[in-house]
């Protein structure tokens, strides 16, 4: 049966060329990286691999190492996902190998997965985070089975469902706390040349609800990045598929305050990135979130804004860039219905919006209910002068 196998060289637009053949039994495409960008070299490797398959000398695919599996999964499966999702997958697979000590993907068992989940829990990860990590790990094992790398996916127990309070890692900060963060943008921590750009970014995060990495990749004039769309007259966000969790090109509305912030920019200046944070040397930081994220987290620490504290260990977490997004969601949850909030937060599923925000602010909801009741009562209750003076005036 292996005599009919023909290994070809495929250019996937990646660093290296790939070798591919179709399994005559399963009719599935099997491929791997050639480890070279030279086509002649890749063609030679394709011929060698084909001979190994045909004479039965090829190593068992189940002996692939964890590092080889991780690289293949990210290259072949992760290439179509957003950069944020790719980063998360890499974090999950790396943490699993570090904690469990996995050397080969086929050697992983259900107890290994349980050990990994327990270690994440001991490190203080929330049940929501553990469930998210577990879903990514299970997807990776399902892909490994499809590729013939393992014969069976290990049984993976889903962690208990996280409560809403557990799901939110931090908390929304108040307007007063946000002002305190702004006052920390000063020397000696930050050079004067950094002040305007960082304050502009902080206010943008506060009014827009953008994730930090989204804000740093917001452009006026690049369609391969998140961009500002002005075709309707009112600013909209255009997010390309490769940067969107739903993996589709989408247009999103922006909050009124952020729209005003955008419109305040003179038309002649509407080019390049919308936000730019400078180093102390006056050079722009990279468009990744980590360096700028550490600066914002330090501002939260200096402002003394505690967003989460462990009652057992006493460990405290301070306000970060994502807590500004939480504050945005909290404010707008009081103003708009869940489907509109979902669009403003750019959640791929409304269940995410409901989990984080629908059960919060019970006191505000109660006040809203009371106000609605009193308005309705005032409309249907007649004035006292209009009430009948005695029962004899009532007509049945």
Secondary structure, DSSP 8 states (H G I E B T S, - for coil): -GGG---EEE--SSSS-EEEEE-TTT--EEEEE-S-S-HHHHHHHHHHHHHHHHHT-S--GGG-BHHHHHHHIIIIIGGGS-HHHHHHHHHHHHHHHHHH---BGGG--HHHHHHHHHHHHHTT--HHHHHHHHHHHHHHHHHHHHTTS-SS-----------HHHH-SS----HHHHHHHHHT--TTTS-HHHHHHHHHHHHHHHHH---HHHHHTEESS-TTSEEEE-TTSS-EEEE-GGGSTTSS-EEEE--HHHHHHHHTS-GGG--SBS---B-TTS-B--SSSHHHHHHHHHHHHHTT-EEEE-TTT--EEE--HHHHHHHHHHHHHTTS-HHHHHHHHT-SSHHHHIIIIITS-HHHHHHHHHHHHHHHHHHHS--GGGS-SSGGG---
